[in-house]
Amino acid sequence: MVAKYRPQATIIAATRYPEVMRKLSMVWGVKPVLIPETSGTDELLEESIKAALEAGFIEYGDLLILTAGVPSSAAGGTNMMKVHVAGKIIVHGMGIGKQPVSGKARIIYHEGDLNKIEPGDIIVTPSAHRDLAPYLDRIGGLIAEEGGLTSNAAIIGLNAGIPVIVGAPDASKIIEDGLLITMIHLAARFTRHSQSNIKTGEQLVLPG
């Protein structure tokens, strides 16, 4: 069992049996949750995450490693591992920077919207432009529908050192103004650009 290695990560064990839950509560480092009967692996994982969120063991945006036996009805053995982000994915795209960031979404369509920006806001826009420059020291992140590492949004993010997502289709229509969101970076890779390496990868945007 994972617990015997005394990992620093939180271990959450899901079971549908109250007696098993009581026994798990005696195991070092394990936080058990009770889930209802499930009909398949996908539902099992969904109910496990839901129970862990309700218990306060995890939060939206947390990166999880899920393990289970497939099929879920078979006893013994663990033959499935999955990396998962807790929460509903709103949009995704190519990300620059690896630090997760949370803040209120601020939808920017034109110059007149810039006066709405408050410290820590995550700007969501179809296309970034030079008018954003005076506000870069107060924003927490930037999400743009335009794509590419040579796009204005990517260049702004690199120069200002802020997390950026580019190539996020319809982000300004999907994300509501003022919604608290989290930008999460997954599976980074290095891409050659000009004379430097830029760490990029898929990024997700979640509520909360």
ABEGO torsion letter per residue (X at the ends): XAAAAGBABBBBBBBABAAAAAAAAABBGBBBBBBBBBABAAAAAAAAAAAAAAAGABBBGBBBBBBBBOBAABBEEBABBBBBBBEBBABBBBBBEABBBBEBBBBBABAAAAAABBBGBBBBBABBBAAAAAAAAABABBBBABBEAABAAAAAAAAAGBBBBBGBBGAAAABBBGBBBBBBBBGBBBBBBEABBBBBEBBBBBBX
